[in-house]
Structure formats: C-alpha cells, structure tokens
Amino acid sequence: MKKTVLVSGGAGFIGSHVSVELIQAGYDVVVADNLSNCDMTGYEGVCKITGRDDIPFVKTDFCSEEQTEALFSAYKIDAVIHFAAFKAVGESVAKPVMYYKNNLSSFLNVLEAASAHGCHNVLFSSSATVYGEPDKVPVTEESPRKPATSPYGNTKQMCEDILNDTVRATAGTEGEIKGILLRYFNPIGAHPSALIGELPRGIPNNLVPFITQTAIGRRECLSIFGNDYPTPDGTCLRDYIDIVDLAKAHVCAVARMLDGKMDKPCEVFNIGTGRPVSVLELVNSFEKVNHLKLNYKFAPRRDGDVTAIWADPTLANKVLGWKAERSVDETLAAAWAWEKHLAGK
Ligand code: UFG
C-alpha cells in the first residue's frame, strides 16, 4: 500500500521541492500550509512538475489545535515532515514572542495529533544554526550545540529537544513517535524546471535571492557583509546545498522511518555537501555560469553571522545512502533560471 506523507509548510520553498521528490518516489502527499509566507505558486508548481491534479492541498494553520486535529482525522498519515515555521533570523530578534508562539505551538500541535492518530513518524526540519559558531569545522552530528544567537535559532533547538523528549516518553506506547532531525546547511537554488523556487517577500535576507534579484534589476547592489573575516578571501564560508539534493535527503529519511530501518528512535543527520564556499566565491560562480556582471560592494559585517560553518555529511552519506550531487554552478544556473521565470523573461 502506498504510504501517505503529510508535508506541513508544503507550499513553501523547501516544502514544495520535498513534495515533488516524495511524489516522484511513489508516496502519496498531503500538502498543508497556511500561506502566511507564500502563495499557491509552490503548490501549483508541484502539480505541474509531477503532472498530477489530485494532490490534496489543505489550508491549515498548525497553530490551531482544531485545524491540526481535523487534518489528522481527515487523512491516514504515515509520516509527517514538519516545515511550517517562521524563518527570518532578524525578524525573530525583533518579534520573539511571535516566533516562539508560532514555531513552538505548531510543532506541539503536530506532535500531539500525530501521536493521537497513530502516525508514528515525525521528521523535523532543523538547521545548522543549532551549532552556533563552531569550535571546529566541518561539524559532525556530535559537535556541540551552542547557545542560540536568535529566537529563531532557539526555536530550532527547542523543537529538537521537544521531539527527543516525545520520542523518549512515547516509546513502547500506542502513540509511539519516532523522530528524525535533519540539520540543513544553506539550501539554495530552484527546481530545474524553473516552476518552483524561493519566493522571498520583501527584501531578501538570504544571499542567493539577493544576488538573483540584483542581477535582474530589482535590487541595486548586493552588499557583501564583511571581507575581514579570518578566511582565505576574508568573506564568510558556508555549505550551500542544492534544494533538490536537500529534498532528496527527505525521501531517504522518510523511507528509513517507514521501512523500520532506524537504529535509534531519534536520529540526527547533517544535510550538507561538505564543501565550504565563500560569499565571494559564490558571487564569482554566479557571474561566470550565468555570463553576467553583478553589482556588489563590501559592507560591514552583519550581526550574528558566524565566520565559517560547513557540514561533515558522512553520516547521512553512509546511513541514509544519500549524497549531494549538484555543483554550485548548476545550482546557481537554476536559481537564475527561476528568477528569470519570475520576471517573465
Ligand atoms: N550575505 C551577504 N549579503 C547578503 C546576504 C547574505 O553578504 O545580502 C552573506 C552572509 O553574511 C553570510 C552568507 O552570505 O555570510 C550567507 O547568508 P544567508 O543569510 O544566505 O545564510 P545564513 O548562513 O546566514 O543563514 C542560514 C539560514 C538561516 C539559518 C542560518 C544558520 O538562512 O535560516 O543559516 O544556520 F539560521
């Protein structure tokens, strides 16, 4: 029998790409989203790419216990992937209550409903932000979690803990929950079809949407935040991972849960490439692969940025049988194709 995966936040950037990969791998998917930070473009793109017109979309606010409960009553869910959350670091500093309320209550409601309805498998979308400024790079899953530098980061740590505690407390009970935490590094790019991608509202906080919007003329100039870091070219180092590669990791993780292959009831995996790339290198690659010149300048460091962080993805490579495959160039070409698609070019 086909298994059904609920994707909370399934109309968003990561959720839409994950929905596509799950459907293409043969799962039934229920896309649920409250559309607070996106429109229906993501969901419509999922339908177009998969050639399906029967994918359920349920407008759901996971902060509502009633709506979450109704969703789990309406569908027999075998696994849930929880993306629905606010994600802007700066905004979380300005509006902590809003972030804690939204990110925690939605996850608590999902866990409660999953446990009550016999959905035993919960995958939580976590972030490399839980490692803070690491003492040693690359970071493994054993690297210590550092105190969060923003309420957003704190919600990721807290949700990790909540899942761990729930897994421990429900072990052996009827409402047993098994958990997988995927810690993403820097997801970038877009689907090669250019039908789904990142749709930031307002001025983008993240590097790649700012680059593509500058290239298309929506922004005047990219500011590179800091060129005096102790790195080879003075700019920060990150592990940029292609969004489709990242999405495929979820398919491997879901299969592992549903096939009963987990070694521990709560597992953690770094989802990254293992390849550090500096901001300047990324900008240079974008210019080269897309044959254009980007207007950029060096600007002061941005508060809260860590100097360098990249993944040791060995565990995910071995245990999930997953590996990031796309080059930075391919990913930046896809990001540009998506920006042009948005501009109707
Ligand atoms: N950067 C610029 N100019 C910009 C935007 C970003 O120079 O206009 C630089 C940043 O200073 C940083 C790098 O580009 O060095 C990457 O910045 P992003 O904002 O794209 O990504 P971050 O690494 O800061 O943040 C990502 C996720 C967050 C997560 C964080 C820590 O977007 O959700 O990693 O894990 F919290």
Residues whose N, C-alpha, C, O or C-beta is under 5 A from the ligand:
A	BS01	UFG	K87 S127 A128 T129 F185 N205 N206 L207 V208 F210 S223 I224 F225 C236 V279 R302 D305
